[in-house]
């Protein structure tokens, strides 16, 4: 970051111009999650990180937010540029009408905190007065339900390693500037970083790293606009192989995911003993077909497969044979992964591309209990097996040999409920059927499902406790629309 900034300065770009871009992006991030004005408390250090926060605060003030700035140092001790932004903030007139504590529906306005105390390059341990400010931010989050937005990185976090001070700010959102710092995607940093967002700066040129994050900028263009004369056969025939006694819902949710993910046609293959149950519950837009043996599916004309949700443990040999012999791209999930765990070497000889979507428990069964980071585990597994891996979690990892590891940025703890993975499998299968590569289908599928969950909570009134897979399905369209 320092090298990139110095190169920009050498081209005549000012530090203030970069700060104004960063602050605008931070304000936009806040408004994306909280579109209705509320209360914003800004905690500022004495450097340019505080300046970024003050620029954002001025924009929020103009948008009708009540704003209050807490300076950790006397103003004369602040940097020249920060003092200028403090003055500009004070001179920004508030919206005359202000903001009410509740809208007409009785929903209270949100309280948001901007952590602009310390930025990139800072490292633990914390010292007063910054330490006291961090404790106050965490207290307000815990006791008053404030949402914390960290500017660039949470104060108290090591941006290189992800190590943290015991009083590190616990952020709900981290809006990092220009590029993601390595420490933000460290496994041990997840609970301090929260939801990760990136504010691109047009005037900064950064070298390509061996890791990346999935965000609107990196995913834009993966799904082109459809021609006006489009027809269903252009967008793929998806085959869903899912369900067993007691798990008919998994098959239905997977089919819904494929439909909402844009598939032209969806065929749902289920065991004969649950055919009538699934037919009654499945989307009208899908075709439900009974099957006697999974081997019968190998010759089906399918553009993208989704296999595994709710299959149960029976017929594992047939499931493995289908995974190995089907020629078109396939998403392998849930019980199909469990079947594979007894014979993982099959993955070296599959007839078509395979996208594996394990949660941590399934990954342990596939690769053993390895004491390495999630990113290292994904890199190691895809170096050994010619597959794409989508390792689920609060920072979903997507890996494929020869490509940069991608870390997802969207989602929230409300997704920790049964059925979310079934929806994801259907969405990814639909993207494969629309000719996306397994790597791009995995990145786009994970981002879209996570973003749909965020929209359900922050725009449609759900909570982390009430969120259901059907809420994700309902909001997939809005999430996909944001990528355009």
C-alpha positions as semicolon CSV with decimal commas, in nm:
position;residue;x (nm);y (nm);z (nm)
1;X;0,000;0,000;0,000
2;X;0,282;0,239;0,084
3;X;0,452;0,166;-0,249
4;X;0,127;0,215;-0,438
5;X;0,056;0,543;-0,259
6;X;0,408;0,673;-0,324
7;X;0,374;0,585;-0,693
8;X;0,044;0,775;-0,705
9;X;0,200;1,076;-0,533
10;X;0,482;1,071;-0,789
11;X;0,219;1,093;-1,065
12;X;0,076;1,404;-0,902
13;X;-0,212;1,242;-0,715
14;X;-0,264;1,410;-0,378
15;X;-0,316;1,236;-0,046
16;X;-0,635;1,437;-0,008
17;X;-0,773;1,305;-0,339
18;X;-0,717;0,947;-0,219
19;X;-0,876;1,031;0,115
20;X;-1,184;1,178;-0,051
21;X;-1,226;0,864;-0,264
22;X;-1,182;0,639;0,038
23;X;-1,426;0,835;0,254
24;X;-1,690;0,834;-0,019
25;X;-1,658;0,456;-0,049
26;X;-1,691;0,410;0,327
27;X;-2,010;0,619;0,335
28;X;-2,153;0,417;0,046
29;X;-2,078;0,094;0,234
30;X;-2,263;0,218;0,541
31;X;-2,563;0,323;0,332
32;X;-2,568;-0,009;0,147
33;X;-2,647;-0,186;0,473
34;X;-2,835;0,098;0,641
35;X;-3,022;0,285;0,367
36;X;-3,228;0,484;0,620
37;X;-3,033;0,754;0,810
38;X;-2,956;0,683;1,173
39;X;-2,694;0,779;1,430
40;X;-2,322;0,770;1,352
41;X;-2,042;0,800;1,607
42;X;-1,696;0,858;1,463
43;X;-1,390;0,761;1,665
44;X;-1,081;0,924;1,515
45;X;-0,712;0,888;1,583
46;X;-0,468;1,160;1,481
47;X;-0,369;1,030;1,136
48;X;-0,514;0,984;0,791
49;X;-0,727;0,687;0,896
50;X;-0,930;0,936;1,096
51;X;-0,943;1,160;0,790
52;X;-1,104;0,882;0,586
53;X;-1,364;0,844;0,860
54;X;-1,430;1,220;0,875
55;X;-1,489;1,238;0,498
56;X;-1,739;0,953;0,532
57;X;-1,902;1,125;0,829
58;X;-1,950;1,449;0,633
59;X;-2,125;1,257;0,354
60;X;-2,350;1,079;0,601
61;X;-2,428;1,412;0,766
62;X;-2,539;1,553;0,432
63;X;-2,755;1,242;0,382
64;X;-2,949;1,310;0,702
65;X;-2,755;1,113;0,962
66;X;-2,699;1,245;1,314
67;X;-2,319;1,249;1,352
68;X;-2,088;1,290;1,648
69;X;-1,707;1,290;1,635
70;X;-1,485;1,169;1,920
71;X;-1,122;1,278;1,881
72;X;-0,876;1,064;2,077
73;X;-0,611;1,338;2,069
74;X;-0,628;1,718;2,102
75;X;-0,689;1,871;1,763
76;X;-0,346;2,047;1,745
77;X;-0,180;1,702;1,766
78;X;-0,367;1,572;1,460
79;X;-0,216;1,561;1,113
80;X;-0,262;1,864;0,888
81;X;-0,491;1,677;0,651
82;X;-0,704;1,540;0,933
83;X;-0,746;1,890;1,079
84;X;-0,865;2,008;0,739
85;X;-1,124;1,730;0,725
86;X;-1,238;1,810;1,080
87;X;-1,302;2,169;0,969
88;X;-1,486;2,052;0,656
89;X;-1,700;1,822;0,869
90;X;-1,792;2,104;1,106
91;X;-1,879;2,328;0,811
92;X;-2,105;2,063;0,655
93;X;-2,463;2,168;0,724
94;X;-2,691;1,896;0,856
95;X;-3,012;1,815;0,675
96;X;-3,274;2,048;0,822
97;X;-3,529;1,776;0,887
98;X;-3,277;1,563;1,071
99;X;-3,356;1,200;1,148
100;X;-3,624;1,059;1,373
101;X;-3,556;0,782;1,620
102;X;-3,808;0,558;1,447
103;X;-3,978;0,548;1,110
104;X;-4,351;0,508;1,055
105;X;-4,329;0,132;1,108
106;X;-4,175;0,180;1,451
107;X;-3,833;0,039;1,361
108;X;-3,564;0,228;1,555
109;X;-3,288;0,399;1,364
110;X;-2,956;0,217;1,361
111;X;-2,652;0,334;1,556
112;X;-2,331;0,299;1,355
113;X;-1,975;0,350;1,477
114;X;-1,687;0,433;1,244
115;X;-1,353;0,306;1,380
116;X;-1,103;0,552;1,235
117;X;-0,848;0,519;1,513
118;X;-0,555;0,339;1,348
119;X;-0,497;0,224;0,993
120;X;-0,265;0,008;0,786
121;X;0,079;-0,043;0,936
122;X;-0,036;-0,022;1,296
123;X;0,031;-0,321;1,519
124;X;-0,059;-0,434;1,871
125;X;-0,027;-0,370;2,160
126;X;-0,269;-0,084;2,204
127;X;-0,194;0,212;2,429
128;X;-0,403;0,495;2,567
129;X;-0,582;0,697;2,452
130;X;-0,645;0,457;2,161
131;X;-0,688;0,168;2,403
132;X;-0,962;0,351;2,594
133;X;-1,140;0,435;2,267
134;X;-1,133;0,069;2,157
135;X;-1,284;-0,040;2,487
136;X;-1,559;0,220;2,450
137;X;-1,640;0,107;2,094
138;X;-1,668;-0,254;2,208
139;X;-1,882;-0,150;2,505
140;X;-2,125;0,038;2,283
141;X;-2,145;-0,258;2,047
142;X;-2,211;-0,500;2,332
143;X;-2,443;-0,294;2,549
144;X;-2,627;-0,074;2,299
145;X;-2,628;-0,291;1,988
146;X;-2,425;-0,048;1,776
147;X;-2,290;-0,172;1,443
148;X;-1,917;-0,114;1,403
149;X;-1,757;-0,026;1,069
150;X;-1,377;-0,048;1,083
151;X;-1,200;0,187;0,842
152;X;-0,931;-0,012;0,654
153;X;-0,879;-0,255;0,944
154;X;-1,008;-0,294;1,301
155;X;-0,794;-0,100;1,546
156;X;-0,580;-0,346;1,741
157;X;-0,549;-0,595;1,454
158;X;-0,216;-0,667;1,283
159;X;-0,289;-0,615;0,914
160;X;-0,005;-0,848;0,813
161;X;-0,063;-1,150;1,038
162;X;-0,416;-1,116;1,174
163;X;-0,286;-1,114;1,532
164;X;-0,480;-0,898;1,772
165;X;-0,467;-0,704;2,094
166;X;-0,698;-0,834;2,369
167;X;-0,898;-0,510;2,334
168;X;-0,904;-0,512;1,953
169;X;-1,213;-0,350;1,806
170;X;-1,474;-0,611;1,716
171;X;-1,609;-0,491;1,384
172;X;-1,932;-0,602;1,220
173;X;-1,801;-0,464;0,891
174;X;-1,449;-0,385;0,777
175;X;-1,427;-0,146;0,483
176;X;-1,073;-0,185;0,362
177;X;-0,918;0,066;0,124
178;X;-0,787;-0,023;-0,224
179;X;-0,701;-0,386;-0,147
180;X;-0,749;-0,646;0,123
181;X;-0,465;-0,666;0,371
182;X;-0,342;-1,019;0,434
183;X;-0,423;-1,014;0,805
184;X;-0,791;-0,947;0,733
185;X;-0,840;-1,292;0,579
186;X;-0,644;-1,481;0,845
187;X;-0,856;-1,748;1,014
188;X;-0,799;-1,601;1,360
189;X;-0,910;-1,253;1,247
190;X;-1,257;-1,341;1,121
191;X;-1,450;-1,250;1,437
192;X;-1,276;-0,910;1,454
193;X;-1,312;-0,826;1,084
194;X;-1,674;-0,930;1,029
195;X;-1,817;-0,865;0,686
196;X;-1,535;-0,756;0,454
197;X;-1,581;-0,486;0,189
198;X;-1,327;-0,329;-0,045
199;X;-1,328;0,033;-0,159
200;X;-1,135;0,046;-0,487
201;X;-0,926;0,356;-0,552
202;X;-0,899;0,440;-0,922
203;X;-0,568;0,623;-0,872
204;X;-0,387;0,333;-0,702
205;X;-0,220;0,054;-0,900
206;X;-0,152;-0,260;-0,696
207;X;0,047;-0,565;-0,801
208;X;-0,141;-0,894;-0,840
209;X;-0,113;-1,117;-0,534
210;X;-0,159;-1,494;-0,509
211;X;-0,485;-1,439;-0,319
212;X;-0,791;-1,229;-0,392
213;X;-1,134;-1,153;-0,255
214;X;-1,469;-1,192;-0,427
215;X;-1,653;-0,859;-0,444
216;X;-1,859;-0,668;-0,699
217;X;-1,548;-0,536;-0,874
218;X;-1,390;-0,880;-0,922
219;X;-1,716;-1,055;-1,021
220;X;-1,860;-0,789;-1,249
221;X;-1,915;-0,920;-1,601
222;X;-1,922;-1,292;-1,520
223;X;-2,293;-1,301;-1,608
224;X;-2,345;-1,101;-1,929
225;X;-2,680;-0,949;-2,015
226;X;-2,898;-1,186;-2,210
227;X;-2,980;-1,115;-2,576
228;X;-3,340;-1,019;-2,640
229;X;-3,405;-1,331;-2,850
230;X;-3,276;-1,566;-2,577
231;X;-3,446;-1,903;-2,519
232;X;-3,429;-2,161;-2,241
233;X;-3,194;-2,400;-2,417
234;X;-2,923;-2,135;-2,416
235;X;-2,902;-2,134;-2,036
236;X;-2,848;-2,497;-1,964
237;X;-3,025;-2,807;-1,846
238;X;-2,947;-2,874;-1,479
239;X;-2,977;-3,219;-1,327
240;X;-3,029;-3,228;-0,950
241;X;-2,962;-3,563;-0,781
242;X;-3,082;-3,527;-0,425
243;X;-3,318;-3,641;-0,154
244;X;-3,405;-3,958;0,035
245;X;-3,659;-4,056;0,300
246;X;-3,669;-3,778;0,559
247;X;-3,468;-3,541;0,338
248;X;-3,707;-3,450;0,059
249;X;-3,672;-3,081;0,149
250;X;-3,304;-3,081;0,052
251;X;-3,395;-3,185;-0,301
252;X;-3,661;-2,916;-0,327
253;X;-3,435;-2,636;-0,203
254;X;-3,159;-2,743;-0,439
255;X;-3,401;-2,730;-0,733
256;X;-3,517;-2,383;-0,627
257;X;-3,152;-2,271;-0,613
258;X;-3,093;-2,390;-0,969
259;X;-3,405;-2,213;-1,095
260;X;-3,323;-1,887;-0,919
261;X;-2,962;-1,917;-1,039
262;X;-3,075;-1,884;-1,399
263;X;-3,094;-2,239;-1,535
264;X;-3,299;-2,280;-1,851
265;X;-3,437;-2,617;-1,741
266;X;-3,416;-2,807;-1,413
267;X;-3,465;-3,182;-1,380
268;X;-3,488;-3,322;-1,029
269;X;-3,397;-3,692;-1,004
270;X;-3,519;-3,857;-0,683
271;X;-3,557;-4,215;-0,554
272;X;-3,887;-4,378;-0,637
273;X;-3,986;-4,408;-0,271
274;X;-4,005;-4,027;-0,229
275;X;-4,118;-3,937;-0,580
276;X;-4,475;-3,846;-0,483
277;X;-4,363;-3,644;-0,181
278;X;-4,112;-3,442;-0,382
279;X;-4,351;-3,393;-0,672
280;X;-4,601;-3,231;-0,436
281;X;-4,340;-2,996;-0,284
282;X;-4,106;-2,921;-0,575
283;X;-4,119;-2,597;-0,774
284;X;-4,377;-2,612;-1,052
285;X;-4,103;-2,498;-1,290
286;X;-3,894;-2,812;-1,233
287;X;-3,937;-3,160;-1,377
288;X;-3,936;-3,432;-1,110
289;X;-3,828;-3,775;-1,231
290;X;-3,814;-4,102;-1,034
291;X;-3,510;-4,324;-1,068
292;X;-3,427;-4,681;-0,976
293;X;-3,048;-4,652;-0,991
294;X;-2,800;-4,364;-0,999
295;X;-2,620;-4,550;-1,278
296;X;-2,918;-4,479;-1,502
297;X;-2,829;-4,109;-1,497
298;X;-2,485;-4,134;-1,656
299;X;-2,625;-4,111;-2,009
300;X;-2,867;-3,824;-1,934
301;X;-2,817;-3,511;-2,146
302;X;-2,739;-3,262;-1,871
303;X;-2,528;-2,944;-1,894
304;X;-2,458;-2,907;-1,523
305;X;-2,510;-3,147;-1,232
306;X;-2,579;-3,086;-0,866
307;X;-2,549;-3,400;-0,657
308;X;-2,557;-3,477;-0,287
309;X;-2,810;-3,283;-0,077
310;X;-3,010;-3,526;0,136
311;X;-2,898;-3,839;-0,052
312;X;-2,842;-4,043;0,261
313;X;-2,587;-4,322;0,295
314;X;-2,743;-4,586;0,072
315;X;-2,604;-4,671;-0,271
316;X;-2,270;-4,500;-0,211
317;X;-2,102;-4,713;-0,478
318;X;-2,348;-4,595;-0,743
319;X;-2,307;-4,235;-0,632
320;X;-1,929;-4,258;-0,667
321;X;-1,968;-4,414;-1,012
322;X;-2,190;-4,126;-1,124
323;X;-1,941;-3,872;-0,991
324;X;-1,660;-4,043;-1,176
325;X;-1,829;-4,114;-1,509
326;X;-2,059;-3,819;-1,581
327;X;-1,893;-3,609;-1,850
328;X;-2,038;-3,266;-1,783
329;X;-1,953;-3,029;-1,494
330;X;-2,082;-3,133;-1,153
331;X;-2,127;-2,977;-0,810
332;X;-2,056;-3,242;-0,545
333;X;-2,202;-3,170;-0,202
334;X;-2,324;-3,320;0,126
335;X;-2,380;-3,699;0,119
336;X;-2,206;-3,729;-0,217
337;X;-1,895;-3,591;-0,047
338;X;-1,939;-3,836;0,239
339;X;-1,954;-4,120;-0,013
340;X;-1,635;-3,992;-0,175
341;X;-1,450;-3,977;0,156
342;X;-1,410;-4,357;0,147
343;X;-1,240;-4,339;-0,193
344;X;-1,107;-3,986;-0,252
345;X;-0,865;-4,104;-0,521
346;X;-1,165;-4,126;-0,757
347;X;-1,131;-3,749;-0,796
348;X;-0,810;-3,799;-0,994
349;X;-0,996;-3,978;-1,274
350;X;-1,330;-3,803;-1,324
351;X;-1,460;-3,762;-1,678
352;X;-1,564;-3,400;-1,629
353;X;-1,496;-3,090;-1,416
354;X;-1,588;-3,123;-1,049
355;X;-1,673;-2,851;-0,797
356;X;-1,667;-2,976;-0,437
357;X;-1,857;-2,772;-0,176
358;X;-1,775;-2,918;0,169
359;X;-1,843;-2,761;0,506
360;X;-1,559;-2,800;0,762
361;X;-1,682;-3,140;0,885
362;X;-1,705;-3,282;0,534
363;X;-1,364;-3,137;0,452
364;X;-1,216;-3,316;0,752
365;X;-1,356;-3,644;0,623
366;X;-1,208;-3,580;0,279
367;X;-0,863;-3,456;0,381
368;X;-0,816;-3,556;0,745
369;X;-0,772;-3,328;1,044
370;X;-0,486;-3,103;0,930
371;X;-0,364;-2,826;1,158
372;X;-0,318;-2,566;0,885
373;X;-0,512;-2,260;0,778
374;X;-0,820;-2,292;0,561
375;X;-0,641;-2,126;0,272
376;X;-0,343;-2,360;0,300
377;X;-0,576;-2,659;0,323
378;X;-0,759;-2,554;0,007
379;X;-0,434;-2,495;-0,178
380;X;-0,293;-2,830;-0,070
381;X;-0,607;-3,027;-0,161
382;X;-0,640;-2,874;-0,508
383;X;-0,271;-2,933;-0,575
384;X;-0,331;-3,305;-0,515
385;X;-0,670;-3,341;-0,687
386;X;-0,777;-3,178;-1,018
387;X;-1,095;-3,023;-0,878
388;X;-1,230;-2,684;-0,775
389;X;-1,290;-2,654;-0,402
390;X;-1,545;-2,429;-0,233
391;X;-1,468;-2,463;0,138
392;X;-1,769;-2,322;0,324
393;X;-1,738;-2,107;0,632
394;X;-1,768;-1,751;0,752
395;X;-1,498;-1,661;0,499
396;X;-1,568;-1,914;0,222
397;X;-1,254;-2,015;0,034
398;X;-1,251;-2,104;-0,337
399;X;-0,942;-2,271;-0,479
400;X;-0,828;-2,439;-0,798
401;X;-0,477;-2,541;-0,893
402;X;-0,301;-2,269;-1,091
403;X;-0,545;-1,994;-0,988
404;X;-0,543;-1,737;-0,711
405;X;-0,725;-1,844;-0,398
406;X;-1,045;-1,641;-0,357
407;X;-1,202;-1,545;-0,027
408;X;-1,571;-1,460;-0,020
409;X;-1,678;-1,134;0,142
410;X;-2,055;-1,169;0,182
411;X;-2,283;-1,348;0,428
412;X;-2,365;-1,341;0,798
413;X;-2,417;-1,576;1,094
414;X;-2,785;-1,608;1,007
415;X;-2,680;-1,848;0,733
416;X;-2,578;-2,105;0,995
417;X;-2,893;-2,310;0,947
418;X;-2,986;-2,625;0,758
419;X;-3,060;-2,590;0,388
420;X;-2,830;-2,299;0,299
421;X;-2,583;-2,538;0,138
422;X;-2,861;-2,702;-0,066
423;X;-2,950;-2,365;-0,216
424;X;-2,583;-2,294;-0,292
425;X;-2,544;-2,629;-0,470
426;X;-2,839;-2,549;-0,694
427;X;-2,714;-2,200;-0,772
428;X;-2,364;-2,324;-0,858
429;X;-2,504;-2,603;-1,076
430;X;-2,708;-2,344;-1,268
431;X;-2,399;-2,128;-1,319
432;X;-2,204;-2,428;-1,447
433;X;-2,487;-2,502;-1,691
434;X;-2,456;-2,142;-1,817
435;X;-2,096;-2,215;-1,914
436;X;-1,917;-2,048;-1,624
437;X;-1,600;-2,223;-1,520
438;X;-1,618;-2,413;-1,190
439;X;-1,394;-2,150;-1,030
440;X;-1,613;-1,860;-1,141
441;X;-1,934;-2,048;-1,060
442;X;-1,806;-2,111;-0,708
443;X;-1,702;-1,749;-0,649
444;X;-2,021;-1,607;-0,794
445;X;-2,247;-1,860;-0,621
446;X;-2,097;-1,802;-0,277
447;X;-2,103;-1,424;-0,315
448;X;-2,460;-1,415;-0,443
449;X;-2,606;-1,639;-0,173
450;X;-2,424;-1,442;0,097
451;X;-2,537;-1,110;-0,043
452;X;-2,897;-1,232;-0,068
453;X;-2,882;-1,321;0,303
454;X;-2,758;-0,970;0,382
455;X;-3,038;-0,810;0,181
456;X;-3,295;-1,022;0,365
457;X;-3,171;-0,892;0,700
458;X;-3,075;-0,531;0,631
459;X;-3,342;-0,446;0,374
460;X;-3,629;-0,686;0,435
461;X;-3,650;-0,700;0,813
462;X;-3,525;-1,051;0,886
463;X;-3,283;-1,121;1,171
464;X;-2,991;-1,356;1,213
465;X;-3,222;-1,581;1,412
466;X;-3,516;-1,577;1,169
467;X;-3,322;-1,604;0,842
468;X;-3,419;-1,908;0,632
469;X;-3,288;-2,054;0,305
470;X;-3,613;-1,942;0,140
471;X;-3,522;-1,582;0,229
472;X;-3,197;-1,627;0,039
473;X;-3,389;-1,766;-0,259
474;X;-3,627;-1,470;-0,251
475;X;-3,342;-1,217;-0,263
476;X;-3,110;-1,385;-0,514
477;X;-3,245;-1,161;-0,788
478;X;-3,150;-0,841;-0,606
479;X;-2,806;-0,982;-0,529
480;X;-2,742;-1,074;-0,891
481;X;-2,871;-0,734;-0,997
482;X;-2,606;-0,559;-0,788
483;X;-2,334;-0,723;-0,999
484;X;-2,464;-0,533;-1,299
